Amino acid sequence: MSVRQEFDAWAADGRDKGMEERHWHTAKHALARMPIEEGDRVLDLGTGSGYIPRAIREATDAERVYGLDGSPEMAANARSYTDDPNVGFVVGDFDSLPFEDDSLDHVWTMEAFYYAADPDHTLEEVARVLKPGGTFYCAVNYYEENVHSHDWQDNISVEMTRWSRTEYREAFERAGLHVAEQDTIPDEETEIPNESEFPHEGWETREAMVERYRVFGTLLTVGVAP
């Protein structure tokens, strides 16, 4: 199944609305670091329900925020969730971003980069569309060090790329992006029950659940265009 087919089905089932609930705990902390200034143009790759473009417009003076998704149904749903004329949604491919060279101030992606068919080329595309000094904020929960994410591939038909922290850094650098920072953002809000309640919703031990959310959390890699 293609990315488009997979996430068209998600959108039709209303699963797009759960994206913000699942990811906002860490996304908001990463998003707060983005140096968005008045008049900036920002792109959200794999926008899903469009919660990131809406949040950016609510919290900053960004002039224009775009959400790109490979699923027409996702993009249509996201468009229906806002009436802000400065938020736009487009259907597009990560391997051929529909933006001119040096046209964007910032690019963001949350839990979507690993769906890229050719992640190295996607990074080249990000570097192409960013203005000199522009930033790319790439946030993922599915990465090599997070052992609790390794079985996620079994639950989705789309092939995913599972890189390590080092592989993310090296790939950014190959694409010409300077890695300004890389760290993990813990999820401090997901409720973790007492030991007596385990096994709990797929978790055999409390220690494993604590490690997943409080230790591994979200891997954030920030690149800067030369």
Order of alpha helices (4+ residues) and beta strands (2+ residues): alpha-alpha-beta-alpha-beta-alpha-beta-beta-alpha-beta-alpha-beta-alpha-beta
